[in-house]
Structure formats: C-alpha cells, structure tokens
C-alpha cells in the first residue's frame, strides 16, 4: 500500500458532560488501525473529532501535511472539506431511493475529488451488484451495511472511519461483512480507522491498535505487540477469558483435514481451512478453558497441539474454584484456566517450564464459529 509517509497526528483535548478525552498520538496511515476500548472510553468521540463533527477544546488534527484542526492556528476545516468517509453504526441510507440511487447520490457529490475509486469497482468490492435495484426497506441488516460501505467509498475519501459497523448484526452477517471490510482498505489504498470494543473483530482486521480507556490512551502500536500487553479477560464476551496468538501458515493437508501453522518454532494444526494463504499471518483465539497444563510432555493423547512454555503469572483468588495461569510461549502470551486442586497437585509456580495442551482454538474473526 502506498500510504502517505506522514502519520495522522491526533492531539485532541475535549470535555463534554463530565467526560474528558485526551489523546496525543501519531497513527500510521497504513492499512487498518483499530481504535479499541470498552463502551464509554471515547472511541466514537475521537472519530467525530477527526471528521470535524465535534470540535476539540484544543489540540491539532492533521492528515500528513494537511491541517484539519489547530487551536493554536485558529483553524477548523469543516467536515465536507476533510476528505473523510465516515460509516456510522446505523446505515443512514436514503429510504426514498433504491440502492443505485443512494450510490449515485454519493458519487455525484464527489466527482471533483481526485481519486481512482470507480462506481463499478466499489460495487464489485462490496458484493452488491445484485442489490442495485433493491429498495432499502427490502435489505437485510448485513446488506444495508454493505451498501453503506459502498456509499462511503463513493464519497472518495482519503481516510476511512468505520464506527462499529458490525454492531447489531447476527454472526453470519458479521462474518460476511468482515471479509469485505478486511479487503477494502488495501484494494482502494485507503487508510482506515476502525472503532470496536470486540477484540476478535479487531484481531481479524487491524494492523495497528490504539487502545482507549476512560478517555485516555493506554496503548498504541502494532497489534501483534499491543495484544501481548493487554489483559484480555475483561474484554471478552460472556465472561470468557482467553488469548490471541499470532502464527504463520505453513500449509494444508487435505488428506488429514488439517492446516498446519507455525507458532514460535512449534508446528500446530487447525481443522483444514484453505482460505488461509501459505506464508501469511493467522491470528487465533484460544479460550483459556481449552488449555491444560502439564509439567512434562505427555504421550498417548488425542490432543495434537502441545506447546512448551514458561509460567509468568498465577492468579488464584481464595474463593474462586479456578486459577488463571499466564504462559509465555515464544513471543505470545497464553492463558490457561485450571482448577485450584490441579494447581496445588502439580505444585505450579512462576518461572516453571511446562507444556500447554490446547484442546481447541478458532481463527480470529470467525466470531464464534467453530
């Protein structure tokens, strides 16, 4: 991707109704950067400030050499002149127009923009050729979001802002839309900020990650590095705890029905998934309840994925029936949840070399699919 050399400069101080947002970061304009954090952390507020919909109290917002906001220079470029494409949680399509009419409206407003984005390319990239003559009220939730994405692209922006576009969709629709969102930034050479509080969405899409909590940045950098510093336990849905690990795809064995991956020099396997390109990076989610711990490498087990690691932390509350074990496996951090009885019997302690036995794991972005 031939993204601009200079980053998106974000120095934003903004106070609203008892909430304060303070950001002072430079975001790489390359691929997808996730703006991640729990509800109420300031993610949408930051996007609205970038788009010019909310004015910061002070600071500076600049896309490369182009300054959009500067309190020192008394400069505040209006939203329609910022070349930003903003896709909201709700599709916000014109109900009196069909799908084609919605797209044509956006295209006409952006014809003066210098861009290689074309109507036909956008329709193909979002998979909506069969929907062009459909009324908006005849679209499913996932179809509405794809049309909304297409309309946003036809505004021919230089920066794409996606504000929780998968929110409210069922899992099947999420998985479908996720595949389009993953491909669009590279196809159109369009740097993207993606707001989400879903760690699996973020891990499936993003290259970089900006983490917000209570209006302040707690982490910013390459997602492979930031993920290793996050405690994912409070970020997972339904009280789940788990880990996100990064692997490299080695190949596919159709005869055995497996895809082989490399994790820190150890070969592991997933059920065959030929969507994964050999040599590419695959991020996996591992539920901590699907990780067992052994003090020696066991034999004669049906579990195929056994990884050497070192215990870095043990959390065992007195009234809880379980204990959480943090393991360092190469550059990755893996969490196991075992019973307190097992912890005592195995006499596990920080610094011990052990084996992690992974019973199952899923490709990040499958959003609950097995």
URWOZI-V153621 format. One line per field, one symbol per residue. ss: DSSP state (H for helix, E for strand, C for the rest). psi: psi as a letter, one per 40 degrees, with the letter a starting at -180 (. if undefined). A space follows every 10 residues. Layout:
BEGIN
ss->???
psi->???
END
This chain:
BEGIN
ss->CCCCCCCEEE EEEEEECCEE EEEEEEECCC CEEEEECCCC CCHHHHHHHH HCCCCCCEEE EEECCEEEEE CCCCEECCHH HCCEEEECCC CCCCCCCEHH HHHHHHHHHC CCCCCCCCHH HHHHHHCCHH HCCCEHHHCC HHHHHHHHHH HHHCCCCCEE EEECCCCCCC HHHHHHHHHH HHHHHHHCCC EEEEEECCHH HHHHHCCEEE EEECCEEEEE EEHHHHCCCC CCHHHCHHHC CEEEEEEEEE EEECCCCEEE EEECCEEEEE ECCCCCCCCC EEEEEEEHHH EEEECCCCCC CCCCEEEEEE EEEEECCCCC CEEEEEEEEC CEEEEEEEEH HHHHHHCCCC CCEEEEEECC CEECCCCCCC
psi->hgiidiihhh ghhhhhfehh hhhgihhhgh ahhhhiiihe eedddddddd eedhhidiah hhhbehhdhh ddefhghide eefhhhhidi dfihdeiadd ddddddddee deihiehidd dddddefede edeiideeii dddddddddd dddeefiehh hhgfeeheii dddddddddd dddddddefh ihhhhiehdd dddddidihh hihfeiheih ahdddddeei hedeeiifei iaihihihhd iigddefihh ihhfehhiii ihgedhhhei hhhihhhdee hihieihiif iehdhhhiih hdihhgidei eiihhhihgb eihhhihiid dddddefiih eihahhhhdi iihheefei.
END
